[in-house]
Amino acid sequence: MATPRRASATNLDVHRYAFKVALKATKTEIKQAVEQQFNRKVAAVNTMTYKPKEKGAGTRRGYASSWKKAVVTLERGQTIEDFFGTV
């Protein structure tokens, strides 16, 4: 499903969590997966797609893979215990 990503806490009252998800995952699929896996109600899902970056040393060049990040906001008063990807 998703791999949690580390993020900084900007507002402790809002419960947001960051996940690394599949490139083809939709917001609806992400919402359903989080609600099913963690048994919590999701208020909103925001996604960002990161393009591949050029990497390499010397004459050897290549690209890092592109990836997608999802920031999931839970309904008020709900948290995911022992989760390190809090935004």
Backbone as CSV, one residue per row, in Angstrom:
resi,resn,N_x,N_y,N_z,CA_x,CA_y,CA_z,C_x,C_y,C_z
1,MET,0.827,-1.180,0.000,0.000,0.000,0.000,0.871,1.243,0.000
2,ALA,1.346,1.654,1.158,2.071,2.910,1.234,3.233,2.783,2.200
3,THR,4.238,3.566,1.942,5.379,3.629,2.832,5.364,4.998,3.501
4,PRO,5.388,5.060,4.845,5.369,6.364,5.499,6.646,7.141,5.236
5,ARG,6.518,8.439,5.095,7.661,9.316,4.868,7.767,10.289,6.034
6,ARG,8.970,10.682,6.395,9.184,11.612,7.497,8.852,13.035,7.040
7,ALA,8.178,13.795,7.897,7.846,15.184,7.595,7.828,15.970,8.898
8,SER,7.869,17.277,8.828,7.903,18.104,10.033,6.492,18.479,10.464
9,ALA,6.317,18.663,11.770,5.018,19.043,12.322,4.904,20.561,12.321
10,THR,3.899,21.099,11.619,3.705,22.544,11.581,2.514,22.968,12.426
11,ASN,1.515,22.119,12.537,0.334,22.433,13.324,-0.088,21.153,14.044
12,LEU,0.085,21.129,15.355,-0.172,19.907,16.110,-1.655,19.592,16.248
13,ASP,-2.545,20.562,16.008,-3.980,20.331,16.117,-4.514,19.557,14.917
14,VAL,-3.876,19.690,13.764,-4.295,19.007,12.540,-3.509,17.707,12.427
15,HIS,-4.195,16.610,12.224,-3.542,15.305,12.151,-3.357,14.908,10.696
16,ARG,-2.151,15.162,10.199,-1.815,14.849,8.816,-0.647,13.874,8.805
17,TYR,-0.693,12.947,7.855,0.329,11.911,7.743,0.762,11.801,6.293
18,ALA,2.062,11.617,6.085,2.617,11.539,4.738,2.937,10.090,4.388
19,PHE,2.627,9.690,3.154,2.885,8.340,2.661,3.528,8.413,1.285
20,LYS,4.398,7.475,0.991,4.895,7.284,-0.366,4.001,6.219,-0.974
21,VAL,3.324,6.547,-2.080,2.332,5.652,-2.668,2.692,5.332,-4.117
22,ALA,1.977,4.389,-4.692,2.187,4.007,-6.092,1.846,5.182,-7.007
23,LEU,2.562,5.299,-8.121,2.344,6.407,-9.052,0.926,6.431,-9.616
24,LYS,0.317,5.280,-9.795,-1.025,5.214,-10.388,-2.149,5.252,-9.350
25,ALA,-1.813,5.387,-8.064,-2.829,5.415,-7.008,-3.628,6.717,-7.090
26,THR,-4.948,6.604,-6.971,-5.816,7.783,-6.984,-6.114,8.205,-5.548
27,LYS,-6.641,9.411,-5.396,-6.977,9.904,-4.063,-8.019,9.009,-3.390
28,THR,-8.980,8.535,-4.155,-10.025,7.659,-3.615,-9.422,6.343,-3.130
29,GLU,-8.525,5.764,-3.917,-7.873,4.509,-3.520,-7.027,4.701,-2.268
30,ILE,-6.323,5.819,-2.185,-5.490,6.100,-1.011,-6.369,6.254,0.224
31,LYS,-7.477,6.982,0.093,-8.404,7.184,1.211,-8.954,5.846,1.703
32,GLN,-9.406,4.997,0.786,-9.961,3.704,1.157,-8.913,2.823,1.828
33,ALA,-7.687,2.846,1.319,-6.620,2.019,1.881,-6.266,2.447,3.304
34,VAL,-6.174,3.759,3.547,-5.840,4.257,4.885,-6.976,3.944,5.858
35,GLU,-8.220,4.167,5.433,-9.357,3.875,6.307,-9.435,2.390,6.654
36,GLN,-9.110,1.532,5.698,-9.171,0.096,5.933,-7.993,-0.382,6.782
37,GLN,-6.786,0.084,6.487,-5.596,-0.401,7.172,-5.494,0.114,8.608
38,PHE,-5.822,1.399,8.837,-5.658,1.992,10.162,-6.968,2.157,10.919
39,ASN,-8.106,1.853,10.278,-9.428,1.959,10.890,-9.686,3.376,11.413
40,ARG,-9.403,4.375,10.593,-9.611,5.777,10.917,-10.368,6.448,9.769
41,LYS,-11.081,7.543,10.075,-11.810,8.294,9.051,-10.897,9.359,8.457
42,VAL,-10.828,9.398,7.131,-9.989,10.351,6.417,-10.830,11.552,5.995
43,ALA,-10.340,12.760,6.315,-11.044,13.985,5.943,-10.616,14.465,4.559
44,ALA,-9.317,14.346,4.232,-8.829,14.840,2.942,-7.553,14.114,2.542
45,VAL,-7.309,14.064,1.233,-6.081,13.482,0.681,-5.507,14.469,-0.334
46,ASN,-4.242,14.823,-0.169,-3.537,15.668,-1.121,-2.376,14.863,-1.675
47,THR,-2.148,14.952,-2.990,-1.063,14.193,-3.606,-0.113,15.105,-4.358
48,MET,1.144,14.681,-4.426,2.182,15.375,-5.176,2.986,14.333,-5.933
49,THR,3.262,14.575,-7.196,4.080,13.668,-7.998,5.431,14.314,-8.233
50,TYR,6.481,13.610,-7.867,7.838,14.111,-8.037,8.438,13.506,-9.301
51,LYS,8.961,14.348,-10.161,9.539,13.902,-11.427,10.917,13.296,-11.184
52,PRO,11.385,12.451,-12.121,12.713,11.847,-11.960,13.807,12.904,-12.026
53,LYS,14.847,12.692,-11.227,15.983,13.615,-11.230,17.178,12.934,-11.882
54,GLU,17.970,13.729,-12.572,19.168,13.187,-13.206,20.226,12.947,-12.134
55,LYS,20.794,11.764,-12.155,21.827,11.378,-11.185,23.025,10.830,-11.957
56,GLY,24.157,10.788,-11.301,25.310,10.177,-11.948,26.614,10.736,-11.440
57,ALA,27.670,10.013,-11.743,29.010,10.437,-11.371,29.907,10.279,-12.592
58,GLY,30.668,11.299,-12.897,31.557,11.229,-14.048,30.790,11.144,-15.346
59,THR,31.119,10.157,-16.153,30.457,10.008,-17.447,29.221,9.125,-17.376
60,ARG,28.999,8.472,-16.262,27.826,7.592,-16.116,26.641,8.425,-15.639
61,ARG,25.598,8.464,-16.435,24.413,9.248,-16.119,23.184,8.361,-16.113
62,GLY,22.226,8.743,-15.276,20.969,8.013,-15.203,19.933,8.886,-14.507
63,TYR,18.791,8.307,-14.219,17.722,9.045,-13.576,17.226,8.289,-12.349
64,ALA,16.943,9.039,-11.290,16.278,8.471,-10.126,14.802,8.296,-10.486
65,SER,14.154,7.344,-9.907,12.755,7.070,-10.219,11.846,8.207,-9.782
66,SER,10.761,8.395,-10.521,9.744,9.344,-10.088,8.914,8.654,-9.008
67,TRP,8.272,9.444,-8.156,7.470,8.871,-7.075,6.337,9.816,-6.701
68,LYS,5.387,9.297,-5.929,4.203,10.057,-5.562,4.072,10.084,-4.043
69,LYS,3.757,11.263,-3.531,3.582,11.458,-2.097,2.127,11.816,-1.832
70,ALA,1.548,11.214,-0.795,0.176,11.523,-0.403,0.176,12.037,1.029
71,VAL,-0.481,13.168,1.258,-0.648,13.705,2.598,-2.112,13.495,2.972
72,VAL,-2.328,12.678,4.014,-3.668,12.291,4.433,-4.021,13.042,5.715
73,THR,-5.152,13.745,5.694,-5.639,14.454,6.873,-6.776,13.644,7.480
74,LEU,-6.624,13.306,8.755,-7.668,12.557,9.455,-8.695,13.513,10.031
75,GLU,-9.891,12.983,10.319,-10.932,13.800,10.936,-10.490,14.208,12.336
76,ARG,-11.070,15.270,12.823,-10.701,15.853,14.112,-10.738,14.806,15.240
77,GLY,-9.694,14.795,16.051,-9.636,13.917,17.211,-9.089,12.530,16.932
78,GLN,-8.740,12.216,15.692,-8.226,10.893,15.352,-6.733,10.963,15.068
79,THR,-6.003,9.946,15.525,-4.578,9.880,15.279,-4.220,8.444,14.902
80,ILE,-3.022,8.275,14.375,-2.469,6.950,14.119,-1.316,6.787,15.092
81,GLU,-1.430,5.864,16.013,-0.411,5.650,17.049,0.870,5.088,16.442
82,ASP,2.023,5.455,17.026,3.333,4.944,16.638,3.607,5.155,15.154
83,PHE,3.258,6.321,14.652,3.467,6.632,13.244,4.485,7.747,13.156
84,PHE,5.519,7.589,12.342,6.574,8.594,12.287,6.489,9.496,11.079
85,GLY,5.428,9.421,10.285,5.308,10.259,9.099,4.360,11.422,9.279
86,THR,4.282,11.976,10.529,3.372,13.077,10.815,3.837,14.331,10.089
87,VAL,2.898,15.066,9.500,3.234,16.308,8.803,3.014,17.460,9.758
